[in-house]
Amino acid sequence: MTREMTGAKMVVQALKDQGVDTVFGYPGGAVLPIYDEVFQQNDIRHILVRHEQGAVHAAEGYARSTGKPGVVLVTSGPGATNAVTGITDALMDSIPIVVLTGQVPTFMIGSDAFQEADTVGITRACTKHNWLVKDTDRLSATIHEAFHVAVNGRPGPVLIDIPKDVQFATGTYTPPKPSASHYQPRVKGDLDSITELVEAMETAKKPVFYTGGGVINSGPAASQLLRELIEATGFPITSTLMGLGAYPASGANWLGMLGMHGLYEANLAMHDCDLMINIGARFDDRITGRSDAFSPNSIKAHVDIDPSSINKVIKTDIPIVGDVAHVLEDILKVWKSRGRKTDAANVKAWHKQIDEWRKVNCLAYRPATSSIKPQHALERLEALTKDRKDRFICTEVGQHQMWAAQYMGFDEPNHWMTSGGLGTMGYGFPSSVGVQIAHPDALVINVAGEASWLMNMQEMGTAVQYRLPVKQFILNNERLGMVRQWQELLHGERYSHSWSEALPDFVKLAEAFGAKGILCDNPADLDDAIAEMLAYDGPVIFDCVVEKHENCFPMIPSGKPHNEMLLGEAETQGVIDSKGSVLV
């Protein structure tokens, strides 16, 4: 039923009607009427962050780990502009969030009023859609529409800019109406194209599934259908960074992650396959490498909810626009109805070839006794936490992020939170806060580098205030690790500003915030130190001092195709091709 209320009350009521239980925000003058309404209710929990970028990343972690949209509330001007990095991150990685920003009163817009910014203009390029609401009577319907747009089709961030006078004014509240939106993305794939894909699957000799974050975004059913299809066909499967967990890392057909720092066998399978089935990935440049040499001899199928992703980067032979879960369901139906056929003998031979590639131990590294290798640190973290079904891993961005993807395994979706497309340093810590808020009894660990972690270190205040037992596992090499690696390999070892000479004592920093700090710089002490971190029931900063100049391998060099990879020194020096020959 419609009823009269202020715009500020409409915001809170609309959030309740959308099933929102948590809002991440930071108050300011232009949103005080909304904050006053938040104060007068107990159904929605507000989490006070320490910076608006942190609010958005926390909402991303909440959304990625629950499948529900994250909600952010910030003020006008700098409140909105501080949120832009997080909003862009969510757009690149297809994370559904709803951002509510305050704005100066409508009669002051355009006058350069205090804390005024053209928020709609600024965020037009980094949101899925945005609105400036100047009429209180239209506010509730706009909020409902925003939630619909954020979660339907290819998920993403939306923003509603609400002037302060609209919040004070009285208008008519309209409850959400099913199917009222004009935005109705296509979810069912074309059956003829699906049949064409099934025919290609029946005759493929060297097939591979290439999956991405779209599988996870489609919901739990998509991951289950993907697993059923892989087990039924016996086809090998690889994944992007964002798709980890959609198919279990412990699965028999798992190749590991592919791409710039992907596994040798995964990249070679992509290069040599004769049928590539892309499910919910967008052919990102970190995956394709040199696009004109990407999987040169394969038939390419691409399933994506976003029509603009089809043929955007790589030409596709079998395009299928639709929701991953719906399309996978239809692929299974058609394949079963046609007799469940595959070229089993050649697929078996394909697996034997992949097993030969696996013998090149691309994740091998030279162990050390006097210092902690970062790879070893993550191997031990994995070994000591992998049996925890409630384990969630977040990361910052850099070498540690790639090592976490390589050395840690994920058997379920929604348990891996990382910044993929934008590569946002400072993402992991606030994201882990959002995950811990959503899963208060879970084990939430943020794998970090000291440089990335410092970018949003202020969120320790949030973690302590809300008694969140988030674990910050910092691989501290006192370097901007990935920058330093590129400078070593590509810029003549000219290390231009790739480390800081003034890092904090992380143990003292933790204690200053009222958290626990742990320092470990000896491999012999590592297991006990990790156990101490896991046993503590509050927030922890774990300062794991690691080898300073370790490089992250495998690595596809800039401008090279998938079958030319740099491997680590423990395996070989130089670039190795698909036949195991050293090229350079």
C-alpha positions in Angstrom: 0.0 0.0 0.0 1.1 3.6 -0.7 1.6 5.9 2.2 3.0 9.4 3.0 6.4 9.8 4.5 9.6 11.8 4.2 12.2 11.0 1.6 14.6 10.0 4.4 12.1 7.5 5.8 11.5 6.2 2.3 15.1 5.3 1.9 15.1 3.2 5.1 11.7 1.6 4.2 12.8 0.8 0.7 15.9 -0.9 2.0 13.8 -3.0 4.4 11.4 -3.9 1.6 14.4 -5.1 -0.5 15.5 -7.4 2.3 18.6 -5.4 3.2 20.0 -6.2 6.6 23.4 -4.3 6.5 24.5 -0.9 5.2 28.2 0.2 5.1 28.5 3.9 5.4 30.0 7.2 6.7 27.8 10.1 7.7 28.0 13.7 6.5 25.8 16.8 6.2 24.0 15.9 3.0 22.8 12.5 4.4 22.0 13.5 8.0 18.2 13.1 7.5 18.7 9.5 6.3 21.1 8.8 9.2 18.5 10.1 11.6 16.0 7.5 10.3 18.7 4.8 10.5 19.1 5.7 14.2 15.4 5.3 14.9 15.1 1.6 13.7 16.7 -1.7 14.5 16.0 -3.8 11.4 19.0 -2.7 9.4 22.5 -2.7 10.8 24.8 0.2 9.9 28.5 -0.5 9.8 30.6 2.6 10.3 33.7 2.4 8.1 36.7 4.8 8.3 36.7 5.8 4.6 34.1 5.7 1.8 36.3 3.6 -0.4 36.4 1.1 2.4 32.6 1.2 2.6 32.3 0.1 -1.1 34.9 -2.6 -0.8 33.2 -3.9 2.3 29.9 -4.0 0.4 31.7 -5.9 -2.4 32.9 -8.5 0.1 29.4 -8.8 1.5 27.9 -9.2 -1.9 30.5 -11.6 -3.3 30.2 -13.9 -0.3 26.4 -13.9 0.1 25.1 -13.4 -3.5 23.0 -10.5 -2.2 23.6 -6.9 -3.2 25.8 -4.8 -0.9 24.5 -1.4 0.1 26.6 1.8 0.7 25.5 5.1 2.2 27.8 8.2 1.9 27.5 11.9 1.8 27.9 14.4 -1.0 31.1 15.7 -2.6 34.2 14.0 -1.2 32.0 11.2 0.3 30.8 10.3 -3.2 34.2 10.9 -4.9 36.0 8.7 -2.3 33.6 5.9 -3.3 34.5 6.0 -7.0 37.4 3.6 -6.9 35.3 1.0 -5.2 32.4 1.5 -7.6 34.7 1.1 -10.6 36.1 -2.1 -9.0 32.6 -3.4 -8.7 31.8 -2.6 -12.3 34.8 -4.4 -13.7 34.2 -7.5 -11.6 30.4 -7.5 -12.0 29.6 -7.1 -8.3 26.0 -6.0 -7.4 26.1 -3.0 -5.1 23.6 -0.1 -4.5 25.3 3.2 -3.5 23.2 5.9 -2.0 24.8 9.4 -2.0 23.7 12.6 -0.5 23.5 15.8 -2.6 23.1 19.5 -1.9 19.5 20.7 -2.1 18.0 20.8 -5.6 17.9 24.6 -5.6 21.7 24.8 -4.9 22.8 22.3 -7.6 25.1 24.0 -10.0 26.0 26.8 -7.6 29.3 25.3 -6.4 27.8 24.8 -2.9 29.7 23.4 0.0 30.5 19.7 -0.7 28.8 19.8 -4.1 30.0 17.5 -6.9 28.3 16.3 -10.1 28.1 12.8 -8.7 25.9 11.5 -11.5 28.3 12.9 -14.1 31.3 11.6 -12.3 29.9 8.0 -11.9 28.2 7.7 -15.2 31.1 5.8 -16.6 31.7 3.5 -13.6 28.1 2.4 -12.8 25.7 0.2 -14.5 23.2 3.0 -14.2 22.7 6.0 -11.9 19.9 8.4 -11.0 19.6 11.9 -9.6 16.2 12.0 -7.8 14.7 15.5 -7.6 11.1 14.5 -6.7 10.4 12.8 -3.5 7.4 11.0 -5.0 9.8 9.2 -7.4 12.4 8.2 -4.7 11.0 4.8 -3.6 10.4 3.6 -7.1 13.9 4.6 -8.1 15.4 2.7 -5.2 13.4 -0.4 -6.1 14.5 -0.1 -9.8 18.1 0.3 -8.7 18.1 -3.0 -6.8 16.5 -4.7 -9.9 19.2 -3.3 -12.2 22.1 -4.1 -9.9 21.3 -7.8 -9.6 19.7 -8.7 -12.9 21.5 -9.3 -16.2 25.3 -8.8 -15.7 25.4 -7.7 -12.1 27.1 -4.4 -11.2 27.0 -1.2 -9.2 24.2 1.4 -9.3 24.1 4.8 -7.7 21.2 7.0 -6.5 22.0 10.7 -5.8 19.5 12.1 -3.3 19.4 15.9 -2.6 19.0 16.9 1.0 15.7 18.7 0.4 14.3 15.6 -1.2 15.1 13.7 2.0 13.3 16.3 4.2 10.2 16.6 1.9 7.2 14.4 2.2 6.0 12.2 -0.6 4.2 9.0 -1.5 6.0 5.7 -0.8 5.4 3.0 -3.3 6.3 -0.6 -2.4 8.3 -2.8 -4.8 6.2 -4.3 -7.7 7.3 -7.5 -9.3 8.3 -7.2 -13.0 7.6 -3.5 -13.0 10.9 -2.6 -14.5 11.6 -2.0 -18.2 15.0 -3.7 -17.7 14.4 -7.3 -18.5 17.7 -8.9 -19.7 17.5 -12.1 -21.7 18.2 -15.2 -19.6 17.4 -18.1 -21.9 20.0 -18.9 -24.6 19.1 -19.5 -28.2 18.3 -23.2 -28.6 19.8 -23.6 -32.1 23.1 -22.2 -30.8 23.0 -24.4 -27.8 22.5 -27.4 -30.1 25.4 -26.3 -32.3 27.6 -26.2 -29.2 26.5 -29.7 -28.2 27.3 -31.0 -31.6 30.8 -29.5 -31.3 31.1 -31.2 -27.9 30.2 -34.6 -29.4 33.1 -34.5 -31.9 35.7 -32.5 -30.0 39.1 -34.2 -29.6 40.7 -31.7 -27.3 38.0 -29.7 -25.6 38.4 -27.4 -22.6 35.9 -25.4 -20.5 37.1 -21.9 -19.7 35.0 -20.5 -16.8 34.8 -17.1 -15.1 33.1 -15.1 -12.5 29.8 -15.2 -14.4 29.3 -18.8 -13.2 29.5 -17.6 -9.6 27.4 -14.5 -10.2 24.6 -16.7 -11.7 24.1 -18.4 -8.3 24.6 -21.8 -6.7 22.6 -23.6 -9.4 25.1 -22.6 -12.0 28.1 -24.1 -10.2 26.2 -27.3 -9.6 25.1 -27.6 -13.2 28.7 -26.9 -14.3 30.0 -29.6 -12.1 27.4 -32.0 -13.4 28.4 -31.2 -17.0 32.1 -31.6 -16.3 31.7 -34.9 -14.6 29.3 -36.3 -17.3 31.5 -35.3 -20.2 35.0 -35.7 -18.6 36.2 -32.5 -20.2 39.0 -30.6 -18.5 38.2 -27.2 -17.0 40.2 -24.1 -16.1 39.1 -20.8 -14.7 39.9 -17.1 -14.5 41.0 -15.5 -11.2 37.3 -14.5 -10.6 35.9 -17.9 -11.3 37.9 -19.9 -8.7 35.6 -22.2 -6.7 32.9 -22.6 -9.3 34.4 -26.0 -10.0 36.3 -27.6 -7.1 40.0 -27.4 -7.0 40.0 -31.0 -5.8 38.1 -32.1 -8.8 39.6 -34.7 -11.2 39.2 -32.5 -14.2 40.6 -29.3 -12.7 43.6 -27.7 -14.6 44.1 -24.8 -12.2 43.8 -21.1 -13.0 44.9 -19.9 -16.4 46.3 -16.5 -17.7 49.3 -14.4 -17.1 50.2 -16.2 -13.9 48.2 -19.2 -14.5 49.4 -22.8 -14.5 51.5 -24.3 -17.3 49.0 -27.1 -18.1 46.0 -24.7 -18.1 47.6 -22.3 -20.5 48.9 -25.0 -22.8 45.5 -26.7 -22.9 43.9 -23.4 -23.8 46.5 -22.9 -26.6 46.2 -26.4 -28.1 42.5 -27.2 -27.6 40.2 -27.7 -30.6 37.0 -26.6 -28.7 37.0 -23.8 -26.2 33.8 -23.4 -24.2 33.8 -20.0 -22.4 31.3 -19.9 -19.7 30.8 -16.5 -18.0 34.2 -15.0 -18.7 35.0 -11.9 -20.8 38.3 -12.8 -22.5 40.2 -10.3 -20.3 43.7 -9.4 -21.5 45.3 -11.0 -18.4 43.8 -14.3 -19.8 44.2 -13.9 -23.6 47.8 -12.6 -23.7 48.5 -11.8 -27.3 44.9 -11.9 -28.7 45.9 -12.7 -32.3 47.7 -15.9 -31.1 45.1 -16.9 -28.5 44.0 -20.5 -28.8 44.6 -20.3 -32.6 43.1 -23.6 -33.8 40.0 -23.9 -31.7 36.3 -23.5 -32.2 35.2 -20.9 -29.7 31.9 -20.9 -27.9 31.0 -18.0 -25.5 28.1 -18.0 -23.0 27.5 -14.6 -21.4 24.6 -12.7 -20.0 26.1 -9.5 -21.4 25.7 -9.2 -25.2 28.4 -6.5 -25.4 31.0 -9.0 -24.2 30.4 -11.3 -27.2 33.0 -10.7 -29.9 34.3 -7.7 -28.0 37.9 -9.1 -27.6 38.0 -12.5 -29.3 35.9 -13.6 -32.3 33.4 -16.3 -31.3 32.2 -19.1 -33.5 29.2 -20.0 -31.3 27.8 -17.0 -29.4 25.1 -17.7 -26.7 23.6 -14.8 -24.9 21.9 -15.9 -21.7 22.2 -16.5 -18.0 24.8 -19.2 -17.2 22.5 -21.3 -15.1 19.8 -21.4 -17.7 22.2 -22.1 -20.6 24.0 -24.8 -18.7 20.7 -26.5 -17.9 19.7 -26.4 -21.6 23.2 -27.7 -22.7 22.8 -30.7 -20.3 19.2 -31.4 -21.5 20.2 -31.3 -25.2 23.3 -33.3 -24.7 21.5 -36.0 -22.7 18.7 -36.1 -25.3 21.2 -36.7 -28.1 22.7 -39.7 -26.3 25.4 -38.2 -24.1 28.0 -38.6 -26.8 31.7 -37.5 -26.7 34.8 -38.6 -28.6 35.9 -40.5 -25.4 39.0 -42.1 -26.9 40.5 -38.8 -28.0 39.4 -37.0 -24.9 41.2 -39.7 -22.9 44.3 -39.1 -25.1 43.9 -35.3 -24.4 44.0 -35.9 -20.7 47.2 -37.9 -21.1 48.8 -35.0 -22.9 47.7 -32.7 -20.1 49.2 -35.1 -17.6 52.5 -34.8 -19.4 52.3 -31.0 -19.1 51.6 -31.4 -15.4 55.0 -33.1 -15.0 56.5 -29.7 -15.6 56.1 -28.6 -12.0 55.3 -24.9 -12.8 54.8 -24.0 -9.1 58.1 -25.4 -7.9 60.3 -23.0 -6.0 63.7 -23.2 -4.2 63.1 -23.7 -0.5 65.0 -21.6 2.0 65.9 -22.3 5.6 67.0 -18.8 6.7 64.0 -16.9 5.4 60.3 -17.5 4.6 59.4 -18.0 1.0 56.0 -16.4 0.2 55.0 -19.6 -1.6 55.8 -21.6 1.5 53.8 -19.3 3.7 50.7 -19.8 1.6 51.3 -23.5 1.3 51.3 -23.7 5.1 48.3 -21.4 5.4 46.4 -23.6 3.0 47.4 -26.8 4.8 46.3 -25.5 8.2 43.0 -24.0 7.1 41.8 -26.1 4.1 39.6 -28.3 6.2 37.6 -25.4 7.5 34.3 -25.4 5.5 33.6 -21.8 6.7 36.9 -20.4 5.4 36.8 -17.3 3.2 39.9 -15.8 1.6 40.2 -12.2 0.5 43.3 -10.7 -1.1 44.8 -7.4 -1.8 46.5 -6.9 -5.3 50.0 -8.0 -6.3 52.3 -11.0 -6.1 50.6 -12.2 -3.0 47.3 -12.3 -4.8 48.7 -14.5 -7.6 50.4 -16.8 -5.1 47.2 -17.2 -3.2 45.3 -18.1 -6.4 48.1 -20.6 -7.2 48.7 -22.3 -3.9 45.3 -22.1 -2.2 42.4 -24.3 -3.3 38.7 -23.5 -3.4 36.0 -26.2 -3.6 33.0 -23.9 -3.3 31.9 -20.7 -4.9 31.7 -17.4 -3.1 34.6 -18.2 -0.8 37.3 -16.2 -2.8 37.1 -12.4 -2.8 39.7 -10.5 -4.9 39.9 -7.5 -7.2 40.3 -8.8 -10.7 39.5 -6.3 -13.5 40.6 -3.1 -11.8 43.4 -4.6 -9.7 42.6 -2.3 -6.7 45.3 -2.1 -4.1 43.5 -1.7 -0.7 40.6 -3.9 -1.7 41.2 -6.9 0.5 41.1 -5.5 4.0 37.7 -3.8 3.8 36.4 -6.6 1.7 37.3 -9.0 4.5 35.4 -6.8 6.9 32.3 -7.1 4.7 32.7 -10.9 4.5 33.1 -11.2 8.3 30.0 -9.0 8.9 28.0 -11.3 6.6 29.5 -14.5 8.1 30.2 -13.6 11.8 31.2 -17.2 12.8 33.4 -17.9 9.8 37.2 -17.9 9.4 37.9 -14.8 7.2 41.5 -14.3 6.1 42.9 -11.4 4.0 46.1 -12.4 2.2 47.9 -9.1 1.8 51.1 -7.4 0.8 52.3 -4.7 3.2 52.0 -2.0 0.5 48.4 -2.8 -0.5 47.3 -3.3 3.1 48.5 0.1 4.1 46.2 1.7 1.6 43.1 1.0 3.7 44.7 0.2 7.1 42.3 2.6 8.7 39.6 -0.1 8.6 41.3 -1.7 11.6 39.2 0.8 13.5 36.1 -0.8 12.0 37.3 -4.4 12.7 38.0 -3.5 16.4 34.8 -1.5 16.9 32.6 -4.4 15.7 34.8 -7.1 17.3 35.4 -8.8 13.9 37.9 -11.6 14.1 39.3 -10.9 10.6 42.8 -12.2 10.1 45.2 -10.0 8.1 47.9 -12.3 6.7 50.5 -9.9 5.4 53.3 -11.2 3.2 55.8 -8.5 4.0 58.6 -8.2 1.5 59.1 -4.5 2.1 58.6 -4.0 -1.7 55.9 -3.3 -4.2 56.4 -6.9 -5.3 54.8 -7.0 -8.7 56.1 -3.6 -9.7 59.6 -4.6 -8.6 59.3 -7.9 -10.6 58.3 -6.1 -13.8 61.2 -3.6 -13.2 63.6 -6.5 -12.9 62.3 -8.4 -16.0 61.4 -5.5 -18.3 63.1 -2.3 -17.1 66.8 -3.3 -16.7 66.5 -3.7 -12.9 66.0 0.0 -12.4 63.9 -0.2 -9.3 62.2 3.2 -9.5 60.2 3.9 -6.2 59.2 0.3 -5.8 59.7 0.1 -2.0 59.1 2.2 1.0 61.9 3.0 3.5 59.4 3.8 6.3 57.1 0.8 7.1 55.3 0.6 10.5 55.9 -2.0 13.1 52.8 -4.0 12.3 52.7 -5.7 15.8 52.7 -2.3 17.5 50.2 -1.0 15.0 47.8 -3.8 15.8 48.2 -3.1 19.5 47.6 0.6 19.0 44.2 -0.3 17.4 43.4 -2.8 20.2 44.0 -5.9 18.1 46.6 -8.7 18.2 49.9 -8.5 16.4 52.0 -11.5 15.4 55.5 -11.3 13.8 57.1 -14.3 12.1 60.3 -14.3 10.2 61.6 -17.8 10.7 60.2 -20.8 8.7 60.6 -23.0 11.7 58.1 -20.9 13.6 55.6 -20.5 10.9 53.1 -23.2 11.7 52.9 -22.3 15.4 52.5 -18.6 14.5 49.6 -19.4 12.1 48.0 -21.6 14.7 48.2 -18.7 17.2 46.6 -16.4 14.6 43.7 -18.9 14.0 43.2 -19.5 17.8 42.7 -15.8 18.6 39.1 -14.7 18.7 39.6 -11.2 17.6 41.2 -9.2 14.8 44.8 -10.1 14.0 47.6 -8.5 12.0 50.1 -11.2 11.1 53.4 -9.8 9.9 55.0 -12.6 7.8 58.4 -11.3 6.8 59.2 -13.0 3.5 62.0 -13.2 0.9 62.3 -9.7 -0.5 63.1 -10.4 -4.2 61.1 -13.5 -4.9 59.3 -13.5 -8.3 55.9 -14.8 -9.1 56.0 -17.6 -11.8 54.7 -19.0 -14.1 54.4 -15.8 -16.1 53.4 -15.1 -19.7 55.8 -12.4 -20.9 54.3 -9.3 -22.3 53.4 -9.7 -26.0 53.8 -13.5 -25.9 51.2 -16.2 -26.6 50.0 -18.9 -24.1 52.5 -21.5 -25.2 55.5 -19.4 -24.2 55.8 -19.1 -20.5 58.5 -18.0 -18.0 58.9 -20.6 -15.3 60.6 -20.3 -12.0 64.3 -21.1 -11.4 63.5 -24.3 -9.5 62.1 -25.8 -12.7 64.0 -24.2 -15.6 65.6 -21.0 -16.7 63.9 -19.2 -19.5 60.8 -19.7 -21.6 59.4 -23.1 -22.2 57.0 -24.1 -25.0 54.2 -26.8 -25.2 56.8 -29.5 -26.2 58.9 -28.7 -23.1 61.6 -27.0 -25.1 63.4 -24.0 -23.7 63.0 -21.2 -26.2 65.1 -18.4 -24.6 
